[in-house]
Amino acid sequence: MTSPSPCPTCGAAATGRFCSSCGTALAGASCASCAAPLTPGARFCHRCGTPSGTASPTRAPGLGNAMPWAVAAIALVALIALVVGQRFGGRPSGTTDVLDGANAQGPTAIAAPDAATGAVPAGGMPRAPDISQLTPAERAERLYDRIMREAEAGKADEVRTFLPMAVAAYEMIAPLTLDQRYDLGRIGEVGGDTTLARAQADTILRQRPTHLLGLILGAKAARMVGNEPHARQFDVRLLSVAPKERAAALPEYLLHRNDIDQALAAATARK
């Protein structure tokens, strides 16, 4: 049996690894928390600060060993998500914009011009213009053309997709010309927005009661809600003022000559 030796802290006779009176570490003692060897006379572990003589804490089985692996797993998942997002989430380079006038069928692969000659490789499509440099009126016109193409192709879903964008583009223009109001009304017509179509027709006719495009749009809006008698009234007015109005040669009459010709032919057939 080991003979008692005085405790270096309190002087009491002590045996074992810790003083039974004050808990000071004796020779050969180790920390109950981190297992570091304790200096004789120390009352706290120099590594983790645990008081000498403290009973070993109860730990959840495997928790300490599992923590580093859990952190590594989370980091790996985050890295995979980042790589996948960069690979599939970004817009593919080398495609035209949806508003590109040369690209009526959606994004299409394009080829960049040769740096030296400026020529486009065979089979490639010229790069689309940067629409961020377009004026609000030019952007609105691009959207109008796109919507009309989709409507003629019977792509109602595409029309509904672009309609809010087009309306927002026209709202950025102030004031709207009568031609732009007709375009906006036509967008409302093909998109099923009766209120928009009728509002533009009314505004055009308030400014010029005999305006051919206003009368055409008014008839279209009336037929959208099934009001054929009202639409016929617009037809009658259209036929009566057409000769004089066409002689005025307004710029929008030239731009929408086909619309006017078709409307006059249809109105004549309904007489």
Secondary structure by P-SEA (a helix, b strand, c coil): cccccccccccccccccccccccccccccccccccccccccccccccccccccccccccccccccaaaaaaaaaaaaaaaaaaaaaacccccccccccccccccccbbbbbccccccccccccccccccccccccaaaaaaaaaaaaaaaaaacaaaaaaaaaaaaaaaaaacccccaaaaaaaaaaaaaaccaaaaaaaaaaaaaaccccaaaaaaaaaaaaaacaaaaaaaaaaaaaaaaaaaaaaccaaaaaaaaaaaaaaaaaaaac
